[in-house]
Amino acid sequence: MKNFNKNKTEKVEVMALFGYQMTPCQPLTFRKEGEAEVEVTELLRTQIRFVGQTTLHIFDILVGREKMRLEFNSVDLSWTLLA
């Protein structure tokens, strides 16, 4: 998997499915401000990272053939796209 550039991040709106089988959260689509909705083709991997009081839920995804990463911040309930 490629290294994700932390300098190339942007807030996105995500539609996710919560409580599905063995995956407690699965992002289905996301949308950048002012752009069309993008479908997540495949969920590759999930992980949790603790940063101080914040828990980051990290989702490595495929959009078509492009690998991306979505992060969910459990404190401010925001989603960030790292491409």
PDB file of N, CA, C and O in Angstrom, chain B, residues numbered from 101:
ATOM      1  N   MET B 101       0.839  -1.175   0.000  1.00  0.00           N
ATOM      2  CA  MET B 101       0.000   0.000   0.000  1.00  0.00           C
ATOM      3  C   MET B 101       0.883   1.236   0.000  1.00  0.00           C
ATOM      4  O   MET B 101       1.910   1.269   0.677  1.00  0.00           O
ATOM      5  N   LYS B 102       0.489   2.251  -0.755  1.00  0.00           N
ATOM      6  CA  LYS B 102       1.304   3.456  -0.836  1.00  0.00           C
ATOM      7  C   LYS B 102       1.260   4.217   0.476  1.00  0.00           C
ATOM      8  O   LYS B 102       0.336   4.054   1.273  1.00  0.00           O
ATOM      9  N   ASN B 103       2.260   5.042   0.690  1.00  0.00           N
ATOM     10  CA  ASN B 103       2.271   5.892   1.867  1.00  0.00           C
ATOM     11  C   ASN B 103       1.334   7.063   1.619  1.00  0.00           C
ATOM     12  O   ASN B 103       1.348   7.663   0.545  1.00  0.00           O
ATOM     13  N   PHE B 104       0.531   7.381   2.607  1.00  0.00           N
ATOM     14  CA  PHE B 104      -0.428   8.460   2.458  1.00  0.00           C
ATOM     15  C   PHE B 104       0.211   9.760   2.897  1.00  0.00           C
ATOM     16  O   PHE B 104       0.805   9.835   3.972  1.00  0.00           O
ATOM     17  N   ASN B 105       0.091  10.781   2.072  1.00  0.00           N
ATOM     18  CA  ASN B 105       0.668  12.084   2.337  1.00  0.00           C
ATOM     19  C   ASN B 105      -0.263  12.855   3.259  1.00  0.00           C
ATOM     20  O   ASN B 105      -1.355  13.249   2.849  1.00  0.00           O
ATOM     21  N   LYS B 106       0.153  13.071   4.486  1.00  0.00           N
ATOM     22  CA  LYS B 106      -0.676  13.773   5.470  1.00  0.00           C
ATOM     23  C   LYS B 106      -0.934  15.224   5.071  1.00  0.00           C
ATOM     24  O   LYS B 106      -1.869  15.839   5.582  1.00  0.00           O
ATOM     25  N   ASN B 107      -0.114  15.792   4.157  1.00  0.00           N
ATOM     26  CA  ASN B 107      -0.310  17.172   3.726  1.00  0.00           C
ATOM     27  C   ASN B 107      -1.486  17.306   2.765  1.00  0.00           C
ATOM     28  O   ASN B 107      -1.971  18.415   2.539  1.00  0.00           O
ATOM     29  N   LYS B 108      -1.948  16.205   2.199  1.00  0.00           N
ATOM     30  CA  LYS B 108      -3.016  16.222   1.205  1.00  0.00           C
ATOM     31  C   LYS B 108      -4.292  15.667   1.849  1.00  0.00           C
ATOM     32  O   LYS B 108      -4.745  14.576   1.504  1.00  0.00           O
ATOM     33  N   THR B 109      -4.856  16.420   2.774  1.00  0.00           N
ATOM     34  CA  THR B 109      -6.063  15.972   3.464  1.00  0.00           C
ATOM     35  C   THR B 109      -7.182  16.970   3.229  1.00  0.00           C
ATOM     36  O   THR B 109      -6.944  18.160   3.022  1.00  0.00           O
ATOM     37  N   GLU B 110      -8.398  16.465   3.267  1.00  0.00           N
ATOM     38  CA  GLU B 110      -9.548  17.357   3.191  1.00  0.00           C
ATOM     39  C   GLU B 110     -10.740  16.718   3.880  1.00  0.00           C
ATOM     40  O   GLU B 110     -10.894  15.497   3.891  1.00  0.00           O
ATOM     41  N   LYS B 111     -11.569  17.559   4.447  1.00  0.00           N
ATOM     42  CA  LYS B 111     -12.779  17.095   5.121  1.00  0.00           C
ATOM     43  C   LYS B 111     -13.777  16.630   4.068  1.00  0.00           C
ATOM     44  O   LYS B 111     -13.913  17.241   3.008  1.00  0.00           O
ATOM     45  N   VAL B 112     -14.470  15.543   4.376  1.00  0.00           N
ATOM     46  CA  VAL B 112     -15.471  15.004   3.469  1.00  0.00           C
ATOM     47  C   VAL B 112     -16.700  14.590   4.262  1.00  0.00           C
ATOM     48  O   VAL B 112     -16.640  14.381   5.474  1.00  0.00           O
ATOM     49  N   GLU B 113     -17.815  14.476   3.552  1.00  0.00           N
ATOM     50  CA  GLU B 113     -19.037  13.903   4.123  1.00  0.00           C
ATOM     51  C   GLU B 113     -19.060  12.441   3.730  1.00  0.00           C
ATOM     52  O   GLU B 113     -18.795  12.103   2.576  1.00  0.00           O
ATOM     53  N   VAL B 114     -19.375  11.569   4.680  1.00  0.00           N
ATOM     54  CA  VAL B 114     -19.348  10.133   4.423  1.00  0.00           C
ATOM     55  C   VAL B 114     -20.692   9.515   4.776  1.00  0.00           C
ATOM     56  O   VAL B 114     -21.294   9.839   5.800  1.00  0.00           O
ATOM     57  N   MET B 115     -21.155   8.613   3.904  1.00  0.00           N
ATOM     58  CA  MET B 115     -22.299   7.775   4.241  1.00  0.00           C
ATOM     59  C   MET B 115     -21.717   6.421   4.614  1.00  0.00           C
ATOM     60  O   MET B 115     -21.020   5.795   3.816  1.00  0.00           O
ATOM     61  N   ALA B 116     -22.006   5.973   5.829  1.00  0.00           N
ATOM     62  CA  ALA B 116     -21.419   4.728   6.318  1.00  0.00           C
ATOM     63  C   ALA B 116     -22.503   3.827   6.890  1.00  0.00           C
ATOM     64  O   ALA B 116     -23.558   4.283   7.330  1.00  0.00           O
ATOM     65  N   LEU B 117     -22.209   2.546   6.867  1.00  0.00           N
ATOM     66  CA  LEU B 117     -23.091   1.528   7.434  1.00  0.00           C
ATOM     67  C   LEU B 117     -22.494   1.116   8.770  1.00  0.00           C
ATOM     68  O   LEU B 117     -21.352   0.660   8.829  1.00  0.00           O
ATOM     69  N   PHE B 118     -23.260   1.274   9.840  1.00  0.00           N
ATOM     70  CA  PHE B 118     -22.779   0.943  11.175  1.00  0.00           C
ATOM     71  C   PHE B 118     -23.398  -0.361  11.649  1.00  0.00           C
ATOM     72  O   PHE B 118     -24.575  -0.632  11.410  1.00  0.00           O
ATOM     73  N   GLY B 119     -22.579  -1.169  12.329  1.00  0.00           N
ATOM     74  CA  GLY B 119     -23.068  -2.409  12.925  1.00  0.00           C
ATOM     75  C   GLY B 119     -23.357  -3.498  11.926  1.00  0.00           C
ATOM     76  O   GLY B 119     -24.343  -4.219  12.079  1.00  0.00           O
ATOM     77  N   TYR B 120     -22.529  -3.644  10.900  1.00  0.00           N
ATOM     78  CA  TYR B 120     -22.748  -4.629   9.856  1.00  0.00           C
ATOM     79  C   TYR B 120     -21.815  -5.811  10.051  1.00  0.00           C
ATOM     80  O   TYR B 120     -20.601  -5.660   9.912  1.00  0.00           O
ATOM     81  N   GLN B 121     -22.343  -6.973  10.366  1.00  0.00           N
ATOM     82  CA  GLN B 121     -21.599  -8.218  10.562  1.00  0.00           C
ATOM     83  C   GLN B 121     -20.396  -7.994  11.465  1.00  0.00           C
ATOM     84  O   GLN B 121     -20.547  -7.482  12.574  1.00  0.00           O
ATOM     85  N   MET B 122     -19.208  -8.366  11.014  1.00  0.00           N
ATOM     86  CA  MET B 122     -18.005  -8.261  11.841  1.00  0.00           C
ATOM     87  C   MET B 122     -17.336  -6.887  11.735  1.00  0.00           C
ATOM     88  O   MET B 122     -16.393  -6.615  12.479  1.00  0.00           O
ATOM     89  N   THR B 123     -17.790  -6.031  10.846  1.00  0.00           N
ATOM     90  CA  THR B 123     -17.233  -4.688  10.690  1.00  0.00           C
ATOM     91  C   THR B 123     -18.192  -3.698  11.342  1.00  0.00           C
ATOM     92  O   THR B 123     -19.298  -3.495  10.840  1.00  0.00           O
ATOM     93  N   PRO B 124     -17.791  -3.078  12.452  1.00  0.00           N
ATOM     94  CA  PRO B 124     -18.708  -2.162  13.139  1.00  0.00           C
ATOM     95  C   PRO B 124     -19.055  -0.911  12.336  1.00  0.00           C
ATOM     96  O   PRO B 124     -20.105  -0.309  12.563  1.00  0.00           O
ATOM     97  N   CYS B 125     -18.189  -0.509  11.399  1.00  0.00           N
ATOM     98  CA  CYS B 125     -18.462   0.646  10.541  1.00  0.00           C
ATOM     99  C   CYS B 125     -17.842   0.397   9.185  1.00  0.00           C
ATOM    100  O   CYS B 125     -16.693  -0.035   9.084  1.00  0.00           O
ATOM    101  N   GLN B 126     -18.613   0.675   8.132  1.00  0.00           N
ATOM    102  CA  GLN B 126     -18.103   0.503   6.770  1.00  0.00           C
ATOM    103  C   GLN B 126     -18.521   1.709   5.937  1.00  0.00           C
ATOM    104  O   GLN B 126     -19.712   1.903   5.695  1.00  0.00           O
ATOM    105  N   PRO B 127     -17.549   2.537   5.485  1.00  0.00           N
ATOM    106  CA  PRO B 127     -17.890   3.666   4.617  1.00  0.00           C
ATOM    107  C   PRO B 127     -18.380   3.165   3.257  1.00  0.00           C
ATOM    108  O   PRO B 127     -17.765   2.286   2.652  1.00  0.00           O
ATOM    109  N   LEU B 128     -19.488   3.731   2.786  1.00  0.00           N
ATOM    110  CA  LEU B 128     -20.083   3.328   1.511  1.00  0.00           C
ATOM    111  C   LEU B 128     -19.801   4.341   0.407  1.00  0.00           C
ATOM    112  O   LEU B 128     -19.437   3.972  -0.710  1.00  0.00           O
ATOM    113  N   THR B 129     -19.972   5.621   0.730  1.00  0.00           N
ATOM    114  CA  THR B 129     -19.722   6.696  -0.223  1.00  0.00           C
ATOM    115  C   THR B 129     -19.137   7.891   0.530  1.00  0.00           C
ATOM    116  O   THR B 129     -19.257   7.987   1.752  1.00  0.00           O
ATOM    117  N   PHE B 130     -18.502   8.800  -0.215  1.00  0.00           N
ATOM    118  CA  PHE B 130     -18.056  10.063   0.376  1.00  0.00           C
ATOM    119  C   PHE B 130     -18.196  11.155  -0.670  1.00  0.00           C
ATOM    120  O   PHE B 130     -18.297  10.895  -1.869  1.00  0.00           O
ATOM    121  N   ARG B 131     -18.200  12.396  -0.170  1.00  0.00           N
ATOM    122  CA  ARG B 131     -18.368  13.533  -1.061  1.00  0.00           C
ATOM    123  C   ARG B 131     -17.528  14.697  -0.566  1.00  0.00           C
ATOM    124  O   ARG B 131     -17.612  15.104   0.593  1.00  0.00           O
ATOM    125  N   LYS B 132     -16.714  15.224  -1.479  1.00  0.00           N
ATOM    126  CA  LYS B 132     -15.975  16.444  -1.194  1.00  0.00           C
ATOM    127  C   LYS B 132     -16.924  17.619  -1.411  1.00  0.00           C
ATOM    128  O   LYS B 132     -17.881  17.521  -2.179  1.00  0.00           O
ATOM    129  N   GLU B 133     -16.656  18.715  -0.738  1.00  0.00           N
ATOM    130  CA  GLU B 133     -17.523  19.887  -0.863  1.00  0.00           C
ATOM    131  C   GLU B 133     -17.582  20.357  -2.312  1.00  0.00           C
ATOM    132  O   GLU B 133     -16.553  20.590  -2.946  1.00  0.00           O
ATOM    133  N   GLY B 134     -18.803  20.492  -2.826  1.00  0.00           N
ATOM    134  CA  GLY B 134     -19.008  20.984  -4.174  1.00  0.00           C
ATOM    135  C   GLY B 134     -18.778  19.964  -5.273  1.00  0.00           C
ATOM    136  O   GLY B 134     -18.771  20.319  -6.451  1.00  0.00           O
ATOM    137  N   GLU B 135     -18.587  18.694  -4.908  1.00  0.00           N
ATOM    138  CA  GLU B 135     -18.347  17.658  -5.914  1.00  0.00           C
ATOM    139  C   GLU B 135     -19.383  16.545  -5.796  1.00  0.00           C
ATOM    140  O   GLU B 135     -20.152  16.490  -4.836  1.00  0.00           O
ATOM    141  N   ALA B 136     -19.388  15.666  -6.782  1.00  0.00           N
ATOM    142  CA  ALA B 136     -20.333  14.549  -6.798  1.00  0.00           C
ATOM    143  C   ALA B 136     -19.917  13.482  -5.784  1.00  0.00           C
ATOM    144  O   ALA B 136     -18.762  13.403  -5.366  1.00  0.00           O
ATOM    145  N   GLU B 137     -20.892  12.675  -5.409  1.00  0.00           N
ATOM    146  CA  GLU B 137     -20.654  11.576  -4.477  1.00  0.00           C
ATOM    147  C   GLU B 137     -19.801  10.487  -5.144  1.00  0.00           C
ATOM    148  O   GLU B 137     -19.979  10.192  -6.326  1.00  0.00           O
ATOM    149  N   VAL B 138     -18.886   9.901  -4.386  1.00  0.00           N
ATOM    150  CA  VAL B 138     -17.970   8.872  -4.880  1.00  0.00           C
ATOM    151  C   VAL B 138     -18.243   7.584  -4.116  1.00  0.00           C
ATOM    152  O   VAL B 138     -18.328   7.592  -2.888  1.00  0.00           O
ATOM    153  N   GLU B 139     -18.380   6.480  -4.840  1.00  0.00           N
ATOM    154  CA  GLU B 139     -18.661   5.193  -4.214  1.00  0.00           C
ATOM    155  C   GLU B 139     -17.369   4.481  -3.824  1.00  0.00           C
ATOM    156  O   GLU B 139     -16.411   4.439  -4.595  1.00  0.00           O
ATOM    157  N   VAL B 140     -17.359   3.926  -2.618  1.00  0.00           N
ATOM    158  CA  VAL B 140     -16.240   3.116  -2.156  1.00  0.00           C
ATOM    159  C   VAL B 140     -16.390   1.739  -2.793  1.00  0.00           C
ATOM    160  O   VAL B 140     -17.391   1.056  -2.574  1.00  0.00           O
ATOM    161  N   THR B 141     -15.395   1.330  -3.580  1.00  0.00           N
ATOM    162  CA  THR B 141     -15.448   0.054  -4.281  1.00  0.00           C
ATOM    163  C   THR B 141     -15.196  -1.110  -3.330  1.00  0.00           C
ATOM    164  O   THR B 141     -15.878  -2.133  -3.391  1.00  0.00           O
ATOM    165  N   GLU B 142     -14.201  -0.943  -2.442  1.00  0.00           N
ATOM    166  CA  GLU B 142     -13.841  -2.038  -1.540  1.00  0.00           C
ATOM    167  C   GLU B 142     -13.197  -1.490  -0.270  1.00  0.00           C
ATOM    168  O   GLU B 142     -12.414  -0.542  -0.315  1.00  0.00           O
ATOM    169  N   LEU B 143     -13.540  -2.101   0.859  1.00  0.00           N
ATOM    170  CA  LEU B 143     -12.894  -1.798   2.129  1.00  0.00           C
ATOM    171  C   LEU B 143     -11.728  -2.771   2.279  1.00  0.00           C
ATOM    172  O   LEU B 143     -11.927  -3.984   2.359  1.00  0.00           O
ATOM    173  N   LEU B 144     -10.500  -2.227   2.316  1.00  0.00           N
ATOM    174  CA  LEU B 144      -9.309  -3.067   2.351  1.00  0.00           C
ATOM    175  C   LEU B 144      -8.900  -3.436   3.782  1.00  0.00           C
ATOM    176  O   LEU B 144      -8.597  -4.594   4.071  1.00  0.00           O
ATOM    177  N   ARG B 145      -8.895  -2.440   4.668  1.00  0.00           N
ATOM    178  CA  ARG B 145      -8.410  -2.675   6.022  1.00  0.00           C
ATOM    179  C   ARG B 145      -8.944  -1.596   6.944  1.00  0.00           C
ATOM    180  O   ARG B 145      -9.170  -0.462   6.521  1.00  0.00           O
ATOM    181  N   THR B 146      -9.144  -1.947   8.192  1.00  0.00           N
ATOM    182  CA  THR B 146      -9.527  -0.972   9.208  1.00  0.00           C
ATOM    183  C   THR B 146      -8.544  -1.062  10.364  1.00  0.00           C
ATOM    184  O   THR B 146      -7.979  -2.121  10.634  1.00  0.00           O
ATOM    185  N   GLN B 147      -8.350   0.049  11.034  1.00  0.00           N
ATOM    186  CA  GLN B 147      -7.521   0.067  12.232  1.00  0.00           C
ATOM    187  C   GLN B 147      -7.959   1.217  13.119  1.00  0.00           C
ATOM    188  O   GLN B 147      -8.647   2.137  12.678  1.00  0.00           O
ATOM    189  N   ILE B 148      -7.553   1.148  14.361  1.00  0.00           N
ATOM    190  CA  ILE B 148      -7.867   2.202  15.326  1.00  0.00           C
ATOM    191  C   ILE B 148      -6.551   2.743  15.868  1.00  0.00           C
ATOM    192  O   ILE B 148      -5.641   1.982  16.196  1.00  0.00           O
ATOM    193  N   ARG B 149      -6.461   4.057  15.956  1.00  0.00           N
ATOM    194  CA  ARG B 149      -5.266   4.709  16.496  1.00  0.00           C
ATOM    195  C   ARG B 149      -5.715   5.676  17.588  1.00  0.00           C
ATOM    196  O   ARG B 149      -6.661   6.439  17.396  1.00  0.00           O
ATOM    197  N   PHE B 150      -5.037   5.642  18.729  1.00  0.00           N
ATOM    198  CA  PHE B 150      -5.339   6.528  19.844  1.00  0.00           C
ATOM    199  C   PHE B 150      -4.324   7.664  19.860  1.00  0.00           C
ATOM    200  O   PHE B 150      -3.116   7.433  19.920  1.00  0.00           O
ATOM    201  N   VAL B 151      -4.831   8.896  19.804  1.00  0.00           N
ATOM    202  CA  VAL B 151      -3.989  10.087  19.811  1.00  0.00           C
ATOM    203  C   VAL B 151      -4.486  10.981  20.937  1.00  0.00           C
ATOM    204  O   VAL B 151      -5.450  11.725  20.761  1.00  0.00           O
ATOM    205  N   GLY B 152      -3.837  10.912  22.083  1.00  0.00           N
ATOM    206  CA  GLY B 152      -4.304  11.655  23.254  1.00  0.00           C
ATOM    207  C   GLY B 152      -5.694  11.176  23.644  1.00  0.00           C
ATOM    208  O   GLY B 152      -5.903   9.985  23.872  1.00  0.00           O
ATOM    209  N   GLN B 153      -6.642  12.102  23.723  1.00  0.00           N
ATOM    210  CA  GLN B 153      -8.022  11.767  24.064  1.00  0.00           C
ATOM    211  C   GLN B 153      -8.846  11.363  22.845  1.00  0.00           C
ATOM    212  O   GLN B 153     -10.012  10.988  22.973  1.00  0.00           O
ATOM    213  N   THR B 154      -8.239  11.440  21.670  1.00  0.00           N
ATOM    214  CA  THR B 154      -8.948  11.172  20.419  1.00  0.00           C
ATOM    215  C   THR B 154      -8.722   9.745  19.945  1.00  0.00           C
ATOM    216  O   THR B 154      -7.615   9.214  20.029  1.00  0.00           O
ATOM    217  N   THR B 155      -9.776   9.143  19.452  1.00  0.00           N
ATOM    218  CA  THR B 155      -9.667   7.848  18.789  1.00  0.00           C
ATOM    219  C   THR B 155      -9.922   8.075  17.306  1.00  0.00           C
ATOM    220  O   THR B 155     -10.959   8.615  16.920  1.00  0.00           O
ATOM    221  N   LEU B 156      -8.960   7.656  16.473  1.00  0.00           N
ATOM    222  CA  LEU B 156      -9.110   7.745  15.028  1.00  0.00           C
ATOM    223  C   LEU B 156      -9.432   6.359  14.485  1.00  0.00           C
ATOM    224  O   LEU B 156      -8.699   5.400  14.725  1.00  0.00           O
ATOM    225  N   HIS B 157     -10.531   6.265  13.755  1.00  0.00           N
ATOM    226  CA  HIS B 157     -10.903   5.026  13.072  1.00  0.00           C
ATOM    227  C   HIS B 157     -10.446   5.198  11.630  1.00  0.00           C
ATOM    228  O   HIS B 157     -10.904   6.103  10.932  1.00  0.00           O
ATOM    229  N   ILE B 158      -9.549   4.334  11.189  1.00  0.00           N
ATOM    230  CA  ILE B 158      -8.885   4.490   9.892  1.00  0.00           C
ATOM    231  C   ILE B 158      -9.355   3.393   8.944  1.00  0.00           C
ATOM    232  O   ILE B 158      -9.353   2.211   9.285  1.00  0.00           O
ATOM    233  N   PHE B 159      -9.755   3.809   7.753  1.00  0.00           N
ATOM    234  CA  PHE B 159     -10.278   2.898   6.742  1.00  0.00           C
ATOM    235  C   PHE B 159      -9.459   3.038   5.470  1.00  0.00           C
ATOM    236  O   PHE B 159      -9.479   4.092   4.834  1.00  0.00           O
ATOM    237  N   ASP B 160      -8.741   1.994   5.094  1.00  0.00           N
ATOM    238  CA  ASP B 160      -8.055   1.955   3.808  1.00  0.00           C
ATOM    239  C   ASP B 160      -9.057   1.408   2.799  1.00  0.00           C
ATOM    240  O   ASP B 160      -9.605   0.321   2.982  1.00  0.00           O
ATOM    241  N   ILE B 161      -9.294   2.172   1.730  1.00  0.00           N
ATOM    242  CA  ILE B 161     -10.357   1.837   0.779  1.00  0.00           C
ATOM    243  C   ILE B 161      -9.838   1.866  -0.651  1.00  0.00           C
ATOM    244  O   ILE B 161      -8.775   2.418  -0.936  1.00  0.00           O
ATOM    245  N   LEU B 162     -10.613   1.260  -1.540  1.00  0.00           N
ATOM    246  CA  LEU B 162     -10.401   1.371  -2.977  1.00  0.00           C
ATOM    247  C   LEU B 162     -11.559   2.149  -3.567  1.00  0.00           C
ATOM    248  O   LEU B 162     -12.721   1.916  -3.236  1.00  0.00           O
ATOM    249  N   VAL B 163     -11.222   3.078  -4.448  1.00  0.00           N
ATOM    250  CA  VAL B 163     -12.209   3.794  -5.254  1.00  0.00           C
ATOM    251  C   VAL B 163     -11.791   3.529  -6.685  1.00  0.00           C
ATOM    252  O   VAL B 163     -10.853   4.142  -7.195  1.00  0.00           O
ATOM    253  N   GLY B 164     -12.497   2.605  -7.333  1.00  0.00           N
ATOM    254  CA  GLY B 164     -12.032   2.115  -8.628  1.00  0.00           C
ATOM    255  C   GLY B 164     -10.767   1.323  -8.396  1.00  0.00           C
ATOM    256  O   GLY B 164     -10.791   0.279  -7.746  1.00  0.00           O
ATOM    257  N   ARG B 165      -9.651   1.819  -8.929  1.00  0.00           N
ATOM    258  CA  ARG B 165      -8.349   1.169  -8.693  1.00  0.00           C
ATOM    259  C   ARG B 165      -7.433   2.014  -7.817  1.00  0.00           C
ATOM    260  O   ARG B 165      -6.284   1.645  -7.575  1.00  0.00           O
ATOM    261  N   GLU B 166      -7.941   3.147  -7.342  1.00  0.00           N
ATOM    262  CA  GLU B 166      -7.131   4.065  -6.548  1.00  0.00           C
ATOM    263  C   GLU B 166      -7.295   3.787  -5.058  1.00  0.00           C
ATOM    264  O   GLU B 166      -8.415   3.688  -4.557  1.00  0.00           O
ATOM    265  N   LYS B 167      -6.161   3.662  -4.347  1.00  0.00           N
ATOM    266  CA  LYS B 167      -6.179   3.447  -2.902  1.00  0.00           C
ATOM    267  C   LYS B 167      -6.255   4.790  -2.204  1.00  0.00           C
ATOM    268  O   LYS B 167      -5.546   5.734  -2.553  1.00  0.00           O
ATOM    269  N   MET B 168      -7.126   4.858  -1.213  1.00  0.00           N
ATOM    270  CA  MET B 168      -7.307   6.074  -0.421  1.00  0.00           C
ATOM    271  C   MET B 168      -7.480   5.673   1.031  1.00  0.00           C
ATOM    272  O   MET B 168      -7.605   4.494   1.363  1.00  0.00           O
ATOM    273  N   ARG B 169      -7.484   6.683   1.887  1.00  0.00           N
ATOM    274  CA  ARG B 169      -7.701   6.435   3.310  1.00  0.00           C
ATOM    275  C   ARG B 169      -8.712   7.446   3.841  1.00  0.00           C
ATOM    276  O   ARG B 169      -8.614   8.645   3.578  1.00  0.00           O
ATOM    277  N   LEU B 170      -9.683   6.939   4.590  1.00  0.00           N
ATOM    278  CA  LEU B 170     -10.631   7.777   5.305  1.00  0.00           C
ATOM    279  C   LEU B 170     -10.358   7.635   6.796  1.00  0.00           C
ATOM    280  O   LEU B 170     -10.126   6.532   7.290  1.00  0.00           O
ATOM    281  N   GLU B 171     -10.388   8.752   7.506  1.00  0.00           N
ATOM    282  CA  GLU B 171     -10.231   8.729   8.956  1.00  0.00           C
ATOM    283  C   GLU B 171     -11.445   9.364   9.605  1.00  0.00           C
ATOM    284  O   GLU B 171     -11.902  10.433   9.202  1.00  0.00           O
ATOM    285  N   PHE B 172     -11.964   8.675  10.631  1.00  0.00           N
ATOM    286  CA  PHE B 172     -13.082   9.198  11.408  1.00  0.00           C
ATOM    287  C   PHE B 172     -12.572   9.592  12.778  1.00  0.00           C
ATOM    288  O   PHE B 172     -12.008   8.764  13.493  1.00  0.00           O
ATOM    289  N   ASN B 173     -12.763  10.859  13.156  1.00  0.00           N
ATOM    290  CA  ASN B 173     -12.346  11.382  14.449  1.00  0.00           C
ATOM    291  C   ASN B 173     -13.509  11.228  15.423  1.00  0.00           C
ATOM    292  O   ASN B 173     -14.574  11.810  15.220  1.00  0.00           O
ATOM    293  N   SER B 174     -13.306  10.444  16.480  1.00  0.00           N
ATOM    294  CA  SER B 174     -14.396  10.140  17.405  1.00  0.00           C
ATOM    295  C   SER B 174     -14.740  11.304  18.340  1.00  0.00           C
ATOM    296  O   SER B 174     -15.787  11.273  18.986  1.00  0.00           O
ATOM    297  N   VAL B 175     -13.887  12.325  18.426  1.00  0.00           N
ATOM    298  CA  VAL B 175     -14.159  13.451  19.297  1.00  0.00           C
ATOM    299  C   VAL B 175     -15.042  14.489  18.600  1.00  0.00           C
ATOM    300  O   VAL B 175     -16.081  14.879  19.134  1.00  0.00           O
ATOM    301  N   ASP B 176     -14.631  14.935  17.407  1.00  0.00           N
ATOM    302  CA  ASP B 176     -15.436  15.961  16.724  1.00  0.00           C
ATOM    303  C   ASP B 176     -16.336  15.367  15.626  1.00  0.00           C
ATOM    304  O   ASP B 176     -17.016  16.097  14.905  1.00  0.00           O
ATOM    305  N   LEU B 177     -16.326  14.041  15.514  1.00  0.00           N
ATOM    306  CA  LEU B 177     -17.199  13.300  14.571  1.00  0.00           C
ATOM    307  C   LEU B 177     -16.990  13.737  13.126  1.00  0.00           C
ATOM    308  O   LEU B 177     -17.940  13.785  12.344  1.00  0.00           O
ATOM    309  N   SER B 178     -15.752  14.055  12.774  1.00  0.00           N
ATOM    310  CA  SER B 178     -15.456  14.483  11.404  1.00  0.00           C
ATOM    311  C   SER B 178     -14.751  13.379  10.640  1.00  0.00           C
ATOM    312  O   SER B 178     -14.080  12.528  11.224  1.00  0.00           O
ATOM    313  N   TRP B 179     -14.914  13.404   9.321  1.00  0.00           N
ATOM    314  CA  TRP B 179     -14.251  12.482   8.403  1.00  0.00           C
ATOM    315  C   TRP B 179     -13.229  13.259   7.592  1.00  0.00           C
ATOM    316  O   TRP B 179     -13.491  14.377   7.148  1.00  0.00           O
ATOM    317  N   THR B 180     -12.047  12.647   7.399  1.00  0.00           N
ATOM    318  CA  THR B 180     -10.980  13.250   6.606  1.00  0.00           C
ATOM    319  C   THR B 180     -10.545  12.265   5.545  1.00  0.00           C
ATOM    320  O   THR B 180     -10.388  11.077   5.826  1.00  0.00           O
ATOM    321  N   LEU B 181     -10.347  12.744   4.325  1.00  0.00           N
ATOM    322  CA  LEU B 181      -9.852  11.926   3.225  1.00  0.00           C
ATOM    323  C   LEU B 181      -8.374  12.218   3.035  1.00  0.00           C
ATOM    324  O   LEU B 181      -7.963  13.373   2.928  1.00  0.00           O
ATOM    325  N   LEU B 182      -7.572  11.141   2.994  1.00  0.00           N
ATOM    326  CA  LEU B 182      -6.146  11.245   2.683  1.00  0.00           C
ATOM    327  C   LEU B 182      -5.954  10.535   1.362  1.00  0.00           C
ATOM    328  O   LEU B 182      -6.177   9.329   1.265  1.00  0.00           O
ATOM    329  N   ALA B 183      -5.543  11.270   0.345  1.00  0.00           N
ATOM    330  CA  ALA B 183      -5.414  10.665  -0.993  1.00  0.00           C
ATOM    331  C   ALA B 183      -3.991  10.749  -1.488  1.00  0.00           C
ATOM    332  O   ALA B 183      -3.694  10.292  -2.592  1.00  0.00           O
TER     333      ALA B 183
END
